[in-house]
Amino acid sequence: MKLKKWLSNGTVKGFVLGFIFATILSTAIVVAANTTTLENVSYDVNLVVNGVELELAEDMRPFISGGRTYLPLRGIAEALGLVVDWDNETKTATVDEPVDEEDAEEAEDAEEARAVLVAYFSWAENAVFPEPDEDNDIDTMTGASQIVPGNTGRLAAWIAEGTGGELFSIVTEEAYPNNWGDIFVVGPGELAEEARPALKALCEDIEDYDVIFIGFPVWADNPPMAIYTFIEEHDLSGKTVVIFSAFGMGDMDNSFEVLSAAFPDDVTVIAVPFGVSSTGIADAKDDLDAWLKEIGF
Ligand SMILES: Cc1cc2nc3c(=O)[nH]c(=O)nc-3n(C[C@H](O)[C@H](O)[C@H](O)COP(=O)(O)O)c2cc1C
């Protein structure tokens, strides 16, 4: 609960205006020496909070003047178990629920503990491509996948930047073909065989991460099979997984569905994946940042 009260000037600091009409007696009070003088002040006011009469210090007593009852904000708020703060610069009195130190520390620890790994598979880092030259001109659109980091790699780098995460490139022991004709045979072939291509390296410190982003290019409407090797060869128990993907003319709906079902029960898969087509990669950063924010990063 946050309650902000603007007081017209510093003269009535510590008091909030109440609108109780009462008898006016003939005393006068100077609220602040150089500004306001309240006349006909009566201290004939009792303050009862939650059935208990408040005993307030001399300078915090409630009073009535000019048909208005002035009540001490601090006295009342603190009697209700609230915390009052006064910002003299902005002349703002703030009343808040007290912060539970233990809860605050726990929330801070939880925030700190969200170490992020951004694991991704990209064709560009899983094949050996000839350097583009005059004889071997790479088309900028279809060729983006053949130049490190590739489409998925670019998304991965932006995610690492946005989350403070570490990048991990999933690389298979055996390199993939470096041309479209052969990759379109090998990729779908591995899917049909339910292959588990061996990985060159595992993420040695996987236990240090709480959130694992997993990214891949859609191959034959599915994740490349090396993604399953990664999942099966790392202990992801208790972790949160976020899925992202680059695709071509299709989408990532099936890939997200089949991959989500592949994790052990004690893995939480964030229900909102991020996917973008090859033609949209260059302009995808703003959408990606908005998505990160939406899912809490
Ligand atoms: C073997 C293979 C199969 C593919 N199958 C699909 C597909 O089913 N649907 C689709 O939209 N894109 C498909 N694509 C296109 C890629 O998903 C797309 O070009 C993606 O942006 C490549 O990302 P990358 O640069 O990280 O490799 C396929 C690409 C390859 C190499």
The ligand as an ORCA input file, in Angstrom:
! r2SCAN-3c Opt
* xyz 0 1
  C      17.765    -28.755    -42.868
  C      16.903    -27.537    -42.789
  C      15.540    -27.682    -42.625
  C      14.739    -26.533    -42.509
  N      13.383    -26.706    -42.293
  C      12.598    -25.614    -42.095
  C      11.225    -25.759    -41.790
  O      10.680    -26.838    -41.690
  N      10.498    -24.620    -41.604
  C      11.049    -23.388    -41.687
  O      10.358    -22.385    -41.500
  N      12.359    -23.222    -41.947
  C      13.150    -24.298    -42.170
  N      14.485    -24.142    -42.442
  C      15.039    -22.787    -42.537
  C      15.717    -22.357    -41.261
  O      14.947    -22.672    -40.115
  C      15.925    -20.855    -41.287
  O      16.669    -20.515    -42.442
  C      16.598    -20.320    -40.049
  O      16.481    -18.925    -40.025
  C      18.046    -20.694    -40.013
  O      18.654    -20.266    -38.806
  P      20.228    -20.375    -38.591
  O      20.837    -19.256    -39.372
  O      20.436    -20.216    -37.127
  O      20.659    -21.713    -39.100
  C      15.291    -25.246    -42.579
  C      16.685    -25.124    -42.776
  C      17.476    -26.238    -42.877
  C      18.945    -26.082    -43.059
*
